[in-house]
Amino acid sequence: MRELFINLDRDSKKALYEQIYDYICKEIADGKISPGERLPSTRFMAKSLQVSRSTVDFAYGQLVAEGYLQTKPCSGYFACDISGLYQFQGKRRQKMEERRGEERAGGGGKIVFSPFQVDREHFPFRVWQKLNRSINMEDEEKYFFSGDSRGDENLRGVISDYLHRARGVRCNANQVVIGAGNEYLLLLLSQLLGGGQRVAMERYTYIQAARTFSNMDYPVLAVDMDESGMRTQRLTETGANIAYVMPSHQFPLGTVMPMKRRLELLQWSMMREGRYIIEDDHDSEFRYKGRPIPSLQGMDASGRVVYIGTFSKSIAPSVRVSYMVLPEELLEKYYDNCGFYATTVPRTQQELLYRFMADGSFERHLNRMKNIYRTKHDYMMGLLKQETWVRRIYGEHAGLHMMAEVDTCFTEEALIKRAAQRGVRLFGLQENRLFPDAKTGEPVTLAMGFGCLREAQMAEGIAIVRECIQTQL
């Protein structure tokens, strides 16, 4: 193990953990950190760089999730052999890296209407740092062992309690599996479901999940939607045995699946052995009108729903902690097939998150953010309703974005490019289409994210978009 000399720019807009991530990522890619080489411990690195240990944990956790590092029980972090990584992903990875670079740099502009970014100004950093310091002061041997493959029992316990109270999920701590991101959990799930699965997804959906299924060699089948979500008749016609849905707040369209359609989906799952529904409870925490929508899993009496959630929106994307609730049948397969795996989330980070939830800080933070996001949501709605080029707004009243169908002579790609040249990063509906077709004939629709923006930025950004639409080539 050798010390890493990372020159951190504390005046940079880029977070410290991102600077650490970027440095190690480049060193591994350039071969300066050799495959199998051990990296400094998080404690040593934090002391060397004079940063909090959680900062290093976040950076290491992201590197593990993306395959640059691996953990070995009681030994630490080691560089992976990534010689085939770039060749395998080719141009797709290059495009993703460009997008990620834009996100880190402010989305390619000073104003980013991202549906993925969150408010960073109101997070209770003092509480988080205090809890983190209390862990760092402890010399617990348990942190040096890999622990339960599903994640630490105390964290799984508070997650299951929260899901039951807030989302109506019926589960116990034994059914909860914790992992570093939704993609990892889907990869894990594939080992329980086995090969030969056919996955049905809504035509507009979370593309990262579709890519993950494709990497598993699962055929992904696009199913049309209506105002109630995935059309169950079309689902049956695909011959799929896995349905991936986001019933409480569909991404990106924001559709809320009504009770009748939910019952139809559950009925579909029970009509043939081996059918499952994967419920991605995207953006479920933030709803600004009416009562919270209960989970589909809570209605399932036959053990056919796999529930997946994450802390990426409720806390921050960098936390990289997701959770999966397995039906009893799949839980048995997990014990048999995957119980020997090491958890992908560092135990110190699990402990930090546990204490943040156990002392009530998490739910206090959520309640505060609901009010803050509601104010931002209403302001964005007011701005869009004043614009003559906005034909229709939908997907509102929940989550951190809304959809705006616009009247323009430009294509979606051209409009996004024009806005980027003026310092505004836009996200279009077609970016989230399965099997994209440049000639869809559908109107240009933008995902107008507001989570990370102040009101002045929203107003300025909308004004620039107006100029882009109304100014001819």
C-alpha positions in Angstrom: 0.0 0.0 0.0 1.3 3.4 -0.9 0.1 6.9 0.0 -1.9 8.8 -2.6 -1.0 12.4 -3.1 -4.3 14.0 -4.1 -4.3 17.8 -4.5 -7.8 18.8 -3.3 -9.1 22.1 -4.4 -11.3 23.2 -1.5 -12.5 26.3 -3.4 -13.8 24.2 -6.3 -17.5 23.7 -6.9 -16.8 20.0 -7.4 -17.3 18.1 -4.1 -14.3 16.8 -2.3 -15.4 13.2 -2.6 -15.8 13.7 -6.4 -12.2 15.0 -6.6 -11.0 11.9 -4.8 -13.1 9.7 -7.0 -11.8 11.3 -10.2 -8.2 11.0 -9.1 -8.3 7.3 -8.2 -10.4 6.5 -11.3 -7.9 8.1 -13.6 -4.9 6.5 -11.8 -6.5 3.1 -12.3 -7.4 3.7 -15.9 -3.9 5.0 -16.7 -2.3 2.0 -15.0 -0.6 4.0 -12.3 -2.5 2.0 -9.7 -2.0 -1.6 -10.7 -4.7 -4.3 -10.6 -4.7 -5.9 -7.2 -2.9 -3.0 -5.5 -4.2 -2.2 -2.1 -5.4 1.4 -1.5 -5.0 3.3 1.8 -7.8 2.7 4.3 -10.6 5.2 4.6 -9.3 6.2 8.0 -5.8 6.8 6.8 -6.9 8.6 3.6 -9.2 10.9 5.6 -6.4 11.8 8.0 -3.9 12.3 5.2 -6.2 14.6 3.2 -7.7 16.2 6.3 -11.3 15.4 5.3 -14.1 13.6 7.0 -14.1 9.8 6.8 -17.5 9.8 5.2 -16.1 11.9 2.3 -13.6 9.1 1.6 -16.3 6.5 2.2 -18.5 8.1 -0.5 -15.7 8.1 -3.0 -14.6 4.5 -2.3 -18.2 3.4 -2.4 -18.8 4.8 -5.8 -15.6 3.2 -7.1 -16.7 -0.1 -5.8 -20.1 0.2 -7.3 -18.6 1.0 -10.7 -16.0 -1.8 -10.7 -12.8 0.2 -10.1 -12.3 -1.2 -6.6 -13.2 -4.3 -4.7 -13.3 -5.0 -1.0 -11.8 -8.0 0.7 -13.0 -8.9 4.2 -10.6 -7.7 6.9 -8.1 -6.5 4.2 -9.4 -3.3 2.7 -9.8 -1.9 -0.8 -8.0 -3.2 -3.9 -7.8 -2.0 -7.5 -9.6 -4.1 -10.0 -8.4 -5.1 -13.4 -10.4 -2.9 -15.8 -8.6 -3.8 -19.0 -11.8 -5.0 -20.6 -14.1 -2.5 -19.1 -13.9 0.2 -21.7 -13.8 -2.2 -24.6 -17.0 -3.9 -23.4 -19.0 -0.7 -23.0 -17.6 1.2 -26.0 -19.3 4.3 -27.1 -22.1 3.9 -24.6 -19.8 4.3 -21.7 -18.1 7.3 -23.4 -21.5 8.9 -23.7 -22.3 8.2 -20.1 -18.9 9.6 -19.0 -19.6 12.7 -21.0 -23.0 13.0 -19.3 -21.5 12.4 -15.9 -18.9 15.0 -16.6 -21.6 17.5 -17.5 -23.4 16.7 -14.3 -20.4 17.3 -12.2 -19.5 20.5 -13.9 -23.0 21.8 -13.6 -24.6 19.9 -16.3 -22.7 21.6 -19.2 -24.1 25.0 -18.1 -24.7 27.2 -15.2 -28.4 26.2 -14.9 -29.3 22.5 -14.9 -32.9 21.3 -15.1 -31.9 17.9 -14.0 -34.6 15.4 -12.8 -31.8 13.6 -10.9 -30.1 16.3 -8.8 -31.3 17.2 -5.3 -31.2 20.3 -3.1 -27.8 20.5 -1.5 -28.2 23.6 0.6 -30.6 22.3 3.2 -29.1 18.9 4.0 -28.4 18.7 7.8 -24.6 18.4 7.4 -23.9 19.2 11.0 -26.0 16.3 12.2 -24.5 14.0 9.6 -20.9 15.0 10.5 -21.6 14.7 14.2 -22.9 11.2 13.8 -19.9 10.4 11.6 -17.5 11.7 14.2 -19.1 9.6 16.8 -18.4 6.5 14.7 -14.8 7.5 13.9 -14.1 7.8 17.6 -15.2 4.3 18.2 -12.8 1.4 17.9 -15.3 -1.3 17.2 -13.9 -4.6 15.8 -17.2 -5.2 13.9 -16.3 -2.5 11.3 -13.3 -4.6 10.3 -15.4 -7.6 9.3 -17.6 -8.0 6.2 -20.8 -8.6 8.2 -24.1 -10.0 6.9 -24.3 -10.2 3.1 -27.7 -8.5 3.2 -26.4 -5.6 5.2 -26.2 -5.0 9.0 -29.3 -6.1 10.8 -29.8 -2.8 12.6 -30.0 -0.8 9.4 -32.2 -3.4 7.7 -34.5 -3.1 10.8 -34.9 0.7 10.6 -35.4 0.5 6.8 -38.2 -2.1 7.2 -39.9 -0.1 9.9 -39.8 3.0 7.8 -41.1 1.3 4.7 -44.0 -0.2 6.7 -44.9 3.2 8.2 -44.3 5.4 5.1 -45.0 3.1 2.2 -47.2 0.3 3.5 -44.6 -2.3 2.6 -45.2 -5.6 4.4 -41.8 -7.0 5.4 -39.4 -7.8 8.2 -35.7 -7.1 8.4 -34.8 -10.5 7.1 -36.3 -9.7 3.7 -34.3 -6.6 3.2 -31.1 -6.7 1.2 -28.9 -3.6 1.1 -26.6 -2.8 -1.8 -24.6 -0.1 -3.5 -27.2 1.2 -6.0 -30.2 -0.2 -7.8 -28.1 -1.6 -10.6 -26.2 -3.9 -8.2 -29.5 -5.1 -6.7 -30.9 -5.9 -10.1 -27.7 -7.9 -10.9 -28.2 -9.8 -7.6 -31.8 -10.4 -8.4 -31.0 -11.9 -11.7 -29.1 -14.7 -9.9 -32.2 -15.5 -8.0 -34.5 -15.4 -11.0 -32.1 -17.4 -13.2 -31.6 -17.2 -16.9 -34.1 -17.0 -19.7 -36.2 -14.2 -18.2 -38.1 -11.8 -20.4 -38.6 -8.3 -18.9 -41.4 -6.0 -19.8 -40.8 -2.3 -19.2 -42.9 0.8 -20.1 -41.8 2.4 -23.4 -40.5 5.4 -21.5 -38.7 4.3 -18.5 -35.5 4.3 -16.4 -33.0 3.5 -19.0 -30.3 2.4 -16.6 -32.4 -0.5 -15.5 -33.1 -1.5 -19.1 -29.3 -1.5 -19.8 -28.7 -3.6 -16.7 -31.3 -6.2 -17.8 -29.7 -6.2 -21.2 -26.3 -6.9 -19.7 -27.9 -9.9 -18.0 -29.0 -11.2 -21.4 -32.6 -10.6 -20.5 -34.6 -9.5 -23.5 -36.3 -6.2 -22.7 -39.7 -5.7 -24.2 -41.4 -2.3 -24.6 -45.0 -2.0 -23.4 -47.2 0.9 -24.3 -48.7 3.1 -21.6 -52.0 4.9 -21.1 -53.1 7.4 -18.5 -53.0 4.6 -15.9 -49.6 3.3 -16.7 -48.4 0.0 -18.2 -51.2 -1.6 -20.3 -51.8 -5.1 -18.8 -53.3 -6.5 -22.0 -50.2 -5.5 -24.0 -48.1 -6.9 -21.1 -49.7 -10.3 -21.6 -49.1 -10.2 -25.3 -45.3 -9.8 -24.9 -44.9 -13.2 -23.2 -42.8 -11.6 -20.5 -42.6 -13.1 -17.1 -41.0 -10.1 -15.3 -42.8 -6.7 -15.3 -40.7 -3.7 -14.2 -42.9 -0.8 -13.1 -42.9 2.4 -11.0 -46.5 2.6 -9.9 -46.3 5.4 -7.4 -44.6 7.9 -9.6 -43.5 6.6 -13.0 -40.2 8.0 -14.4 -40.1 10.0 -16.5 -43.8 10.7 -17.2 -44.9 11.0 -13.6 -48.0 8.7 -14.0 -49.6 7.4 -10.8 -51.0 3.9 -11.3 -54.6 3.7 -10.0 -56.0 0.9 -7.9 -57.7 -0.9 -10.8 -54.5 -1.2 -12.9 -52.5 -2.3 -9.8 -55.0 -5.1 -9.2 -54.7 -6.1 -12.9 -50.9 -6.3 -12.6 -51.1 -8.5 -9.5 -53.6 -10.7 -11.3 -51.3 -11.0 -14.2 -48.4 -12.1 -11.9 -50.6 -14.9 -10.4 -51.8 -16.3 -13.7 -48.5 -18.2 -14.3 -45.9 -19.7 -12.1 -42.6 -17.8 -12.1 -44.0 -14.4 -12.9 -42.7 -11.4 -10.8 -43.3 -7.7 -10.6 -40.3 -5.5 -9.8 -41.6 -2.3 -8.1 -39.2 0.5 -8.3 -40.6 3.0 -5.8 -39.0 6.0 -7.6 -39.5 9.4 -6.0 -42.1 8.1 -3.6 -41.1 10.3 -0.7 -42.1 13.6 -2.3 -45.8 14.1 -3.0 -47.4 17.6 -2.9 -51.0 16.9 -3.5 -53.3 14.4 -1.8 -52.2 11.5 0.4 -49.1 9.4 -0.2 -49.6 6.5 -2.7 -49.1 3.2 -0.9 -46.8 0.6 -2.4 -47.9 -2.1 -4.8 -46.0 -4.6 -2.6 -48.3 -3.9 0.3 -51.2 -5.2 -1.8 -49.4 -8.4 -2.8 -50.7 -11.5 -1.0 -48.9 -14.0 -3.2 -45.3 -13.0 -2.9 -44.9 -11.9 -6.5 -43.6 -8.3 -5.9 -39.9 -7.4 -5.5 -39.7 -3.9 -4.0 -36.7 -1.7 -4.7 -35.9 1.7 -3.3 -33.0 4.1 -2.8 -31.7 7.0 -0.7 -30.4 8.8 -3.8 -33.3 11.4 -3.8 -34.2 11.4 -0.1 -30.6 12.0 1.0 -28.1 12.4 -1.9 -27.0 10.4 -5.0 -23.5 10.0 -3.5 -24.8 7.9 -0.6 -25.1 5.0 -3.0 -27.3 2.9 -0.7 -30.3 1.1 -2.1 -32.5 -1.6 -0.6 -34.5 -4.6 -2.0 -37.4 -6.4 -0.3 -37.6 -10.0 -1.4 -40.6 -12.3 -1.2 -40.1 -15.3 1.0 -39.6 -17.7 -2.0 -36.8 -15.6 -3.4 -35.4 -15.1 0.0 -34.8 -18.8 0.3 -33.0 -18.7 -3.1 -30.9 -15.8 -1.8 -29.7 -17.8 1.2 -28.8 -20.8 -1.1 -27.2 -18.9 -3.9 -26.0 -15.5 -2.7 -25.6 -15.7 1.1 -21.9 -16.0 0.8 -21.4 -12.6 -0.9 -19.9 -9.7 1.0 -22.0 -6.6 1.3 -21.1 -3.8 -1.2 -21.8 -1.0 1.3 -19.0 -0.2 3.8 -20.1 -1.0 7.4 -19.2 2.4 8.7 -21.5 4.0 6.1 -24.2 1.5 7.1 -23.8 2.5 10.7 -23.9 6.2 9.8 -27.1 5.8 7.9 -28.6 3.6 10.7 -28.0 6.3 13.3 -29.3 9.0 11.0 -32.6 7.0 10.7 -32.8 5.7 14.2 -32.6 9.1 16.0 -35.3 10.6 13.7 -33.0 12.8 11.7 -33.9 11.1 8.4 -37.7 11.7 8.7 -37.2 15.2 10.0 -35.0 15.9 7.0 -37.7 14.4 4.7 -40.5 16.5 6.2 -38.4 19.6 5.8 -37.5 18.8 2.2 -41.1 18.1 1.3 -42.0 21.7 2.2 -38.9 23.1 0.4 -39.6 21.0 -2.8 -43.3 21.9 -2.7 -42.3 25.6 -2.8 -39.9 25.0 -5.7 -42.5 22.8 -7.5 -45.2 25.5 -7.2 -42.8 28.2 -8.4 -41.7 26.2 -11.4 -45.4 25.4 -12.3 -46.2 29.2 -12.1 -43.3 30.0 -14.5 -44.3 27.3 -17.0 -48.0 28.3 -17.0 -47.0 31.8 -18.1 -45.2 30.6 -21.2 -47.1 30.6 -24.5 -44.7 27.9 -25.9 -45.7 25.4 -23.2 -48.6 23.3 -24.6 -49.1 21.0 -21.7 -47.7 20.2 -18.3 -48.0 16.8 -16.7 -46.3 14.5 -14.2 -46.6 17.3 -11.6 -47.6 17.2 -7.9 -44.8 14.7 -7.0 -41.1 14.1 -7.4 -38.4 16.5 -8.4 -39.4 17.3 -12.0 -42.4 17.8 -14.2 -42.9 17.2 -18.0 -43.4 20.2 -20.3 -44.7 19.6 -23.9 -43.4 22.5 -25.9 -44.4 24.2 -29.2 -41.2 24.5 -31.2 -39.9 24.1 -34.8 -36.8 22.4 -33.4 -36.2 18.7 -32.7 -35.6 17.7 -29.1 -31.9 17.2 -29.8 -31.5 20.5 -31.5 -33.4 22.4 -28.8 -31.2 20.8 -26.1 -28.1 21.7 -28.0 -29.2 25.4 -28.5 -29.9 25.7 -24.7 -26.6 24.2 -23.8 -24.8 26.8 -26.0 -26.5 29.4 -23.8 -25.5 27.7 -20.5 -28.7 25.8 -19.8 -28.8 22.0 -19.5 -32.1 20.4 -20.6 -33.2 16.8 -20.5 -35.7 15.4 -23.1 -38.3 12.7 -23.0 -36.7 10.8 -25.9 -33.6 10.2 -23.8 -35.7 7.8 -21.8 -37.3 5.9 -24.6 -36.7 2.2 -25.1 -35.3 1.5 -28.6 -35.2 5.2 -29.5 -36.4 6.3 -32.9 -35.4 9.7 -34.3 -38.7 9.9 -36.2 -41.2 9.3 -33.5 -43.5 12.0 -34.6 -44.2 12.9 -31.0 -44.1 16.5 -29.7 -40.9 17.8 -28.0 -41.2 17.2 -24.3 -38.8 18.3 -21.7 -38.2 17.0 -18.1 -38.0 20.2 -16.1 -36.2 19.3 -12.9 -36.2 21.8 -10.1 -34.6 19.9 -7.1 -31.2 21.6 -7.3 -32.3 25.0 -8.4 -33.1 28.3 -6.7 -36.1 30.4 -7.8 -33.8 32.9 -9.6 -32.1 30.2 -11.5 -35.5 28.7 -12.6 -36.6 32.1 -13.9 -33.4 32.8 -15.7 -33.3 29.3 -17.2 -36.9 29.5 -18.4 -36.2 32.8 -20.0 -33.2 31.4 -21.9 -35.3 28.4 -23.1 -37.9 30.9 -24.3 -35.2 32.7 -26.3 -34.0 29.4 -27.8 -37.5 28.4 -28.9 -38.6 31.8 -30.3 -35.3 32.7 -32.0 -35.1 31.2 -35.4 -31.9 29.6 -36.9 
